[in-house]
Amino acid sequence: MKKIVFSLRLRLLGAMVACLATMPLQAKIRLPHILSDGMVVQQQADVCFWGWTTPNTNVTVVPTWQEKRVTVKSDSQGRWRVVLRTPKASFHPLSITFSDGQPTTINNMLAGEVWVCAGQSNMEMPVRGFNECPVEGYQDAVWASANMRGVRYVSIPPRMSSVPLEDTPCQWVDMSPKTVSDCSAVGFFFAQRLAQALQIPVGLVLANKGGTMVESWLNAENLGKYTDEPTDSVQLARKYAYEWLRPLLWGNGTFHPIINYGVRGVLYYQGCANVDHNPNTYGERLKLLAQQWRKHFSDNMLMLIVEIAPHRYEGEMGTSAAFIREQQYKASLEIPHCAMISTNDLVYPYEVRQIHPTQKRPIGERLALTALARYYGYDKVMYKQPAFEKLEIKGDTCVVHLKDTYTGIIPQSTYEGFEVAGADRIFHPAHATYVRHNKFRLTSKAVPKPVAVRYCYRNFQLGNVKNQAALPLIPFRTDNW
């Protein structure tokens, strides 16, 4: 009998121990994956740190860059957030500890400049390229990555979600020959030049998905208020057979997990998908997207737009892609703290059917050049691309005035890309003669009474007009046909 009682007591004690073992004495802080070892924080900014613990619990925050510790209390759902002023950029490793009784520490942090690489496949395109789509300068990038001290990136996995995700698996990595191949090519070349010029750490957050429309990144509130797109995932699947085209879902799953992260700005390379989908509203929705992101990042978030590259789409002489480029440029002038870089000269003639052109280095470099001049105080740097200013018509001659040429145009044996049209609205190639003071004279035997001028306003038309800084003339039209 005693043996039976002892056995029962032993079993009961074992069950109690097992139960206690599965119940944590005190919950441990959980951080989103993007807040992890090796992260780059935006320097000299009010940066948000956030996470989860047990509800209504005090969380102590101890950063190494300030003496004062901060205490914040989690809400009824266990969520907490704290905003800290970050230090000046340096290569000195930082750390920060969060504790609700059990400490969690982020190590090997750096303060520097943080940029998001957003958009579709031409931003997603890695340094190693896609299948049968190489990146020019791949080998040079591998060797250069060995000396890019303090340059790091984190790749956000492309995911769809019917609800906004607060976290997603990701990991910060140092740029090196081991990791460079998987980094966005445009992002890599941008970071390489920015870090080289500023001599401080640079962090890239890669949050993009090939094939997406601008609507793919708008949230449910903006889609419901400003578009006729459905926000129910079942209806979205019915409307868009190809998942990469679906609005809302990519923003929820791929971009929402980073919206609290402190960044300097966004590099945005997208628009190809809107050539065939919602083209008439593209510019307005691009401006809406900038407003949406600024509500989360900051009112002063910088935005640099990449013009979609020449591609045949429905045919080389079509204008559907030119219409999107025109909206990109107009939006860049209307969005505060925004600029666009042109890619008209960055496609080889044989790439007429290649939606992923090989020249990504100049794109990244032009983005970095623009960032240096506009946002980092390098006001002597020539970064502006020549653009149309005004048109004068004198008999059979059109006189085109340009701006932002930096005192001149690079001489060419012939200038390609100009077209003129008469009242019949049929455009013909124009003979272009450069005149001093940033002017071109255009004539065409086929158009004795011209009324309108276009420059590279086609799906695939490569011009050769460049300013003193060797930057290309932004495609334009003077008509509204």
Stockholm file with secondary structure:
# STOCKHOLM 1.0

chainA/1-481         MKKIVFSLRLRLLGAMVACLATMPLQAKIRLPHILSDGMVVQQQADVCFWGWTTPNTNVTVVPTWQEKRVTVKSDSQGRWRVVLRTPKASFHPLSITFSDGQPTTINNMLAGEVWVCAGQSNMEMPVRGFNECPVEGYQDAVWASANMRGVRYVSIPPRMSSVPLEDTPCQWVDMSPKTVSDCSAVGFFFAQRLAQALQIPVGLVLANKGGTMVESWLNAENLGKYTDEPTDSVQLARKYAYEWLRPLLWGNGTFHPIINYGVRGVLYYQGCANVDHNPNTYGERLKLLAQQWRKHFSDNMLMLIVEIAPHRYEGEMGTSAAFIREQQYKASLEIPHCAMISTNDLVYPYEVRQIHPTQKRPIGERLALTALARYYGYDKVMYKQPAFEKLEIKGDTCVVHLKDTYTGIIPQSTYEGFEVAGADRIFHPAHATYVRHNKFRLTSKAVPKPVAVRYCYRNFQLGNVKNQAALPLIPFRTDNW
#=GR chainA/1-481 SS CHHHHHHHHHHHHHHHHHHHHHSCSSCCCBCCTTSSTTCEEETTSEEEEEEECSTTCEEEEEETTCSCCEEEECCTTSEEEEEEECCCCEEEEEEEEEESSSEEEEEEEEEEEEEEEEESHHHHCBTTCBTTBCCTTHHHHHHHHTTCTTEEEEECCCCCCSSCCSCCCCCEEECSTTTGGGSBHHHHHHHHHHHHHHCSCEEEEEEECTTCCGGGGSCHHHHHHHCCCCCSHHHHHHHCSSGGGCTTHHIIIIIGGGTTSCCSEEEEECCGGGGSSSGGGHHHHHHHHHHHHHHHSCTTCEEEEECCCCCCTTCTTCCHHHHHHHHHHHHHHHSTTEEEECCTTSSCGGGTTCSSCSCCHHHHHHHHHHHHHHHSSCTTSCCCCCEEEEEEEETTEEEEEEECCTTCBCCCSSCCSEEEECTTCCEEECEEEEETTTEEEEECTTCSSCCEEEESCSSSCCCCCBBTTSCBCCCEESCCC
#=GC SS_cons         CHHHHHHHHHHHHHHHHHHHHHSCSSCCCBCCTTSSTTCEEETTSEEEEEEECSTTCEEEEEETTCSCCEEEECCTTSEEEEEEECCCCEEEEEEEEEESSSEEEEEEEEEEEEEEEEESHHHHCBTTCBTTBCCTTHHHHHHHHTTCTTEEEEECCCCCCSSCCSCCCCCEEECSTTTGGGSBHHHHHHHHHHHHHHCSCEEEEEEECTTCCGGGGSCHHHHHHHCCCCCSHHHHHHHCSSGGGCTTHHIIIIIGGGTTSCCSEEEEECCGGGGSSSGGGHHHHHHHHHHHHHHHSCTTCEEEEECCCCCCTTCTTCCHHHHHHHHHHHHHHHSTTEEEECCTTSSCGGGTTCSSCSCCHHHHHHHHHHHHHHHSSCTTSCCCCCEEEEEEEETTEEEEEEECCTTCBCCCSSCCSEEEECTTCCEEECEEEEETTTEEEEECTTCSSCCEEEESCSSSCCCCCBBTTSCBCCCEESCCC
//
